[in-house]
Amino acid sequence: AEGPDRGLEDLVGEIRRHTGTPVYVGFGIDSPARAAAVCRYADGVVIGTALVRLVRDAADADEAVARVRRFLEECSGALAAPLSPPAKESTS
């Protein structure tokens, strides 16, 4: 990975070298796309603050439930989608 995920991906790799336990990431998972990106190198994600914000910003309990359901369905879809292989560097 390049950019801001490089350090996180390296950290997950370092943790994997020391344990056989699945490695989950729970910081900054604020969108379905972010969840899918992180799951390229982690075993899973933990979503917390994003759900709290959806509930906090809802007008009532019904809207909160609908927002959370929609967000989690979108995350589930993003995680179930086939992953594209990593881009290969050009050798030409």
N, C-alpha and C positions, 0 to 999 in steps of 0.2 A: 504494500500500500504506500501511497504517497500522501503528502499533506498532513492534516491534523490527526488522521488515524494511524499514522506510522508509529508513533510512540505507543499508542494503545495496543496495536497489533504486536509490536515487539514485546510489550509487557505480558500479554496473553501467552505469547510463545515462551517467554522465560518461566512463567508459572507452570506451563505444561511440562517443561523439562524437570520439574520438581514434584509433580503429582500426577496420578492417573485419574484424579477427580475431574469431572466436567467443569469447565470454566465459563461462567456467565458474567456478562457486563451489565451494570446497572446505572451507569452515569451517562446522561445526555441522550437517552432513548426517547426522543420527542416526536417521532414520526414513523410511519410504516417503512419508509425508505431507509431511515437511519437504522431501524431494527434489522432490516435485511442486509444492509452494508456491514453491520457489526457481526452478524451471524456468518459472514464469510470466513471469519477467523476465530470466533468464539462459539461455544456450544449452545448458547442461548442468551437471551436478554431478560432483564428485570425492568419492568416499567412501573414507575411510582409517581414521580412528580407530574408527569404528563397527565396521568389519570386524576390526580388531585386537582390540577388546574381545570380540567374539563368539568369536574363536579362543582368546583368553586364558582366557575363562571356561568353555570346553568341557572335559569330562572326558577326552576323547581325540581323536585325529585324525578319526575317523569322525564324532563329534558336531560337531566344528569345521566339517567340510565340509558337513554337513547344515544347520547354523545359517547358514553363509554363503550356501549355495544358497537357503535359504528367504528370507533377508533380501533377496538380490538379485532373486529372483523377485517378491517383494512390491514392491520398488522398480520393477522393470520394469513390473509391472501398474499401479502408481500413475502412472507416467510415460506409459503408453500410453492411459490413460483419457482420454476427452474432457474438455477443460478447460471449466469453467463460465465464462461471461462474467463480467467484473468487475461487482460490484453497482453499479447506477447510483444517483446521489444523487437524493433526492426533490426535486422542484421545486414541490411543493404546500405 
